[in-house]
Amino acid sequence: MEQVPPEIRDAMVRADMELVASGTAQRALKAGDRAPDFNLTDARDGYVRLKDPVAAGPVVLSFYQGGWRPYCNLELRALQHVLPDKKGDETWVLPIPATYVIDKDGTIALAFVDVDYRNRLEPAEILTALRSLSKEQRGKHHANASR
């Protein structure tokens, strides 16, 4: 931030303060809430409906605001490094960085929302949540299989 001109730095601080005052982070979904089903445009201009990948297993949903945002790019690279490679328009806007891990039943297992765009969820925390969900699923499957 030392290299950022003072007027830009001041504008960034003002924008952060406006986001805090708006209460957006307090209204964001939390762990234990149910994720609403929605359609998002994917990287190939197709649509992905949340319920489809959730049915196959836990989903990591990270709001990537764009390639012009260095913190978004750093987060995306970190996620690509640690997560395995897996191969509509009911619009709502979350103008702040957010990452969710959503279980197969649509329940949010992990939520990270912060108005300060420099703060991001550590990929290791995402992996921990995914592993925990995987263990729970194996436990449920084992319990159902022994009946």
N, C-alpha and C positions, 0 to 999 in steps of 0.2 A: 504493500500500500504506500510505501515511502515514495515510489516512483510515480504515483498517480497525482495529477495536478490538484491543488487544493480545492478548486471549484467543483471538480468531479467527485472528489472524496466527500465534500460537504453535501453534494446532491445524493450520494449513496447513503450517507448517514441519515439525511432527511427522509429518503425513501424507506429505510429500515424503520425509522420512528413512526412513519405513517402506517406501515404494515402492522406494527405492534399496536398502535392505537385503534386500528380497524377491528381487532379481535379475531381476525381470520384464523390464526393458529388455534385459538380456543374453540372455534367451531368445527375444526377439522375432525375427521373420524379418528377414533382412539382404538387401542387394542381391546378386543372384546366386542366391539361394534360389528355389525354386519355390513359388508361391502355392498353397495348398490350395484346391480348389473348395469353395464353400459357398453357402448361401442367406442373404440378408438381407432384412428387411422394408424396403420403400421408403416414401416419404413418403405414399403413398396406401394403405398397408396391404396392398399386394401383395408378391410376392417377386421378387427378382432373384438369379439364380444367376450367380456370377462368370464361369463359362466362357462364358456367352452374350455379354456385352459385350466380353470379352477377344477373342473370335473376330473381332469387327469392328475391333479396333484397340487401341492402348494404353488402359489404364484408370487413372484416378487414384482411389485408395481412401483416404479420410480418415475416421478414426474421430471422429465428432461425438458428444460425450457428452450434449449437451442445451442447450436454449435458456436455461437458467438459468446457464450458464457463459459469462461475457463473453469469455474468450479463444477459446472455440469459435465464438462468434458473429463475432468479428473475423476469424478464419481463414476461416470460411465466406463472409463478405462479400468478402474478398480473392480467394478462389478464384472466386466468381461473377463478379467483375469482370474477371479475366484469362483464364479458360477459356472456350472457345466454348460456346454454348448447344446442347446435344445432347439431342435427345430419345431355406424348407426348415428345416428347422430342424436343421442340424448346428451347434450352438452352441459357440462358444468365446469367452472374454472377454479383452480387452486393456484393463485399467483405466487406461491412460495414453494421452495423445495420441499418435497415430501417423498417418503419411501414407505411402502406397506408390504408386509408379508401376509398373504391371504390363504387360509386353509381351504381344503376341498369343500367344506360346507359353507364357504363364503364368510366365515368369521375372520376378522382381522387379528392375527396372532401377534404382530409387531407393527407399531406405528411410530414413525419419526417425522415430525413436522417442526420446522424452525424458520422464523422470519428472517434470520440472518443467513443469507445464501452461502456464506462461507462455511457454515456448520453442516456436515453431512453425516449420515449413518455409516459407521465403519462396516465394510464388507464382512468382517469376521462376525459381527453381530447378526447379520443376515444369515450367514451360514449356520450359526448356532441355532437360530429360530427354525431354519429348514431342517436341521438334524433333529431337533426336538419334535417337530411335527412328524418327521419320518419315523421316529421311535414310537410316538403315540399311535400312528397308523399301524405299525407292525404289532404293537401290543393289542390294539383292537382286533386286528385280523387274527392274531393268535388266540385271543379270548373267544372270538366267534367260531374259530375252527375247532376248539376243544369242546364245544357244546354238543 
